[in-house]
């Protein structure tokens, strides 16, 4: 049995003459949380709508929990829970009524429905508000109810589209904790524009740009890749002039942020010995010297700019 709960192969989608998905390939493993990133218009929502069975692809295949979602769409949909960016909330229902109603629509048998609703409410922290009308709840609790409707039928795969948009910092922290807990019992595809959210909740990340997947990797591997450049993060009490640093042996580039210097070594060189020696000799009072990791925002910008440059080059040719 495959360990992949989502398998997308050569997925392509046109709107008229516009190609919005360009032969994308993506897998999400059993029990993991996959961050799905991309700028507006990159193809995230289209991909998620195809996965959820709300939109047909032009070409390609989609497999959910081993089920061909194009040949057996109803069977595949039964294995999926979907939270759209604007979730369906029925204000005149209580939380319990709402979840019971949607559990029935998702095929949960009547004799099992009460237990399924209780379980979803417990996991999402809704038990204490179970008899309150949805219209009387805070946005944070309404969002919890929206996540609960996505898991009430016990799906293998949960698709969350921007689940923390519009929440206050405390609510965001609680929803992130909930998403992290969903991983392990469900496979989660999480679309978000908040890059720190990916660090806090996800095991792997996929970056889509102009309908193409330009990156799919673990967060650990991304950290390792950024360290391979050997960039150094340095802080002094009495920092030198930038030109003096740039002139040190083995230094290819020097940059400055609000609190640190970032030094990029020249290929196959080690600038640390001359850096330490000069710091002591000149009284720069070295306070910090550590590897500099490239954060997700830098990787995101770098890859999207690289894709844009390659597109421009292809058009020019």
N, C-alpha and C positions, 0 to 999 in steps of 0.2 A: 504493500500500500504506500502510495506517495506521501511524502512529508509535506508537500505543498498544498495549501488550502486554496490558494488562488494561483492560477497559471494563465497568463495572457501571452499569446503568441501572434506576432505580426499584425497587431490590431490596427486597423485603418478606418478612418471615418471622414467622409466628405460632407460638407454643407454646400450644396450646389457645386460650384467649381473650386471651392476652398477646401483644402486638405487640413483638417484640424487635428487629426492623429495620423502619424506617419510610421506605420509598421512597428509599433511599440511592443516590447517584451518585458514582462514583469512577473515576479513570483513573490508570494507571501507564504511563509512557512507556518506550520501548525504552532499555535500558541505564541506567536511573536507580534509585536507592534511595529508596523512599517510606516514611517513618515513619508508623506507624498507631497513634495514641494514644487513650486513653480510660480512664476509671475502670473498676473491676471491674463487670461486668454491663452495660457500655455496648453490647455487640454485636460486639466485635472477633473473638472466637473463632468465633462463629456465621458471621460474614462470611468468615473464612478457611476454615472447614470447607465452606462452599458453594463457594468458589473452588476448593478442592482436590477437589471432586466427592464429598465425604463426606456432604453434606446437601443436600436439595432446597429451593429457595426456595418461598415461597407465591405470590409474584408477582415480575415483573421479569425482566431478562435479564443474562447474564454471557457475555462474549466473552474468550477467551484466545488470543492470537497469531492473531487473525482467525477463530477457530473458535467457533461457538455452543456453549457448554459444556452447555446444556440439551438441545439437539438431538443433539449428538455428544459425549457425556460421555467416552467412552474416548479419542477423538482429542484432546480437550482435556486430559485427565489426563496423556497422554503428553508434553505440553509443559510440565508443571508439576513442580517439586520441592517437597516439603513437609516442614518440620521442625516437628512439633507440640511443645507445651511438655514433654510426656513422650515423648521419641523412642523408637522401637522399637530396642532394643539386644539382640542375642543374645549373651549372655555367653560361651557355649562355643565361639564362632567366633573365628578370628583376624580382624584388620582386613581382610585381603585376601579371606578367605572370605566375610565379611559383605557387603562391597561387591560382590563377584562375584555372590553370591546375589541381592541386590537389583537389580543391573544386569540379571540374567536376568529377574526378575519385571517389570521396566520395559521389556522388549522389546529390550534391546541384543543383537544377534546374537552367537553364540558366538565367531566369529572376531575380533570387535571388542571383546570383553568385557575381555580382559587390558589392552589399551591404555586403555580407558575407566577401569578401576580405577586403573591407574598414574597417569593424569592427575588423577583426583580426589584420590588420596593426595598427589600432589605439591602441588596447589593448597592442600590443607588441612594440609600439614605432617605427614603421617602415614607417609611412606616409611620412616623409621627404626624404626617400630613395626609395620610391615606384617604380621609373622609372630607378633605377640604376641596372646594371648587378650584379648578386650575386657574381661573381668572383672578383668584384672590391670592395666588402664590407670588413670591418674588421671582425675578428672572432666573436666579440661580436654581431654585426648586423646579421651575418650569423646564429648564434645560435638563435637569436630572430626570424629570418625567419623560422628556423626549428621548434621552438615552435609554431609559427603562423600556420604552416601547420598542426600541431596536433590539433588545435582548430578551424580551418576555417569552418568546417562543423557543429559546435555547438554540440560537443559530450557531453554526461553526464559524462564520465570518461576520464581522461587524465593520461597517463602513461609516466613518464619521467625517462629515464635511464642516470644517471650521467650528468645532464644538464649544470653544470658549469665547467666541466673538460677543462683545457687548457685556461681558461679566465683570464684576469688580475683582480686585486682586485676591481677596479671600475665596470668592467663588471659583476663580480660575484655579487656585491651588487645589481646591477640593475636587474639581472636575479632572484635573491632571492626575491626581491620586487615583481616582476612579478608573481612568483610562489605563493607567499602569496595572491596576488590578484585573482589568478585563483580559489583558495579555496573559497567556498561560491557559485559560479556559476557552478563550476565543482567539481567532486570528483577526487582528485589527489593522485596517488601512485608514490612516489618519491624515486628512488634508488640513494644512494650516499655513498661515503666513507668518506665524510667530516662531522664529527660529530657536529661541531658548526652549520653547515648548518641546521641540523635537529632542533636544538634549535630555530633557527631564522625563520623557515618556517612551521614547522609541528605541528599538533594538537596531533597526536598519533604516536607511533613508534612500529614497529614489527622487531624483530631480528631473522634472519634465520641462522642456523649453521648446516653444514653437512646434508642439506635437511630437517631439522626440524625447526619449529617455536618454539623458546625457550622463547620468551617474546612477549607479545602484550599488550600495556597499554598506558595511557595518560602520557604526560611529567609531569603533575602535580602529578599524582600518583607515578611516579618514584622518584620525589623529596621527596614526603611524605615518601616513603619506605626507602629512604636513611637516612632520619632524624630519623626514628624509632630507629636506632642504638644508637642515642644520642651522636654521636661523636661531639667533640668540636674543634673549630678552635681558636687557642690562639697565641697572639703575645706580646712579652715583649721588652722593651728597653734593659734590663739587664737580659737576659734569664738564667735560672739555668742549671745545668748539667742534662743530660737525666736521669741518675740514680736517681737523687733527685726527679724528676717528677714522675718517675715510682714507687717510694716508697710511694707516697701520698695515703691516704685511698680512695678507690673507683676507682682507675686507673688500668685498665686492660692492656692497651698497649699505647705506646708513639711512634709517628713517627715524622719526621722532613722533611719539604720540603724547598724550597728556602727562603721563608719569614715567614712561620708559623710552629707552632707545632700542630699536630693533636692527640687529646687524646680520646681514646675509653674507656668509663666507664665499670666497672665490672657490671654483671647483677644485677638489682634491687638496684643499688647504685647511689648516687649523689656526684660526686667529686667536684662540684663547690664550696661549702662552704670551705672545706680545701684548695682548690686551691686559692681562694681569700684571705683567712687568711694568708697563707704562702707567697703569693705574696707581701702583705703589710708588713709582719714581716721581710722578707728578702730583701726588697727594689728592687724587680724585675722590678718594674715600668710597670705594666700591661697596655697595650694599646688596646687590642682587645680580646673579648671573644664572640664567636657566634657559632650557630649550623653549622656543616660542612656537606655540601651536597656532595653526590657522583656524579661526573659528568658522562656523557654518556660513555666516554672512559673507565672509571673504571668499569661501569656496563657491557659494551661490553666485556672487557677482562675477568671479573669475570665469566660471564655466559658461554663464549666459553671455558674457562679453566675448568669450572665445567662439561660441556658436554664432553670434552675430557677425564676427569678423570672417568666419569661414563662409557664411551665407553670402556676405558681400563679395568675397573673393570668387565664389562660384558664379555669382551674377555677372561680375566683371569679365570673367573668362568666356 
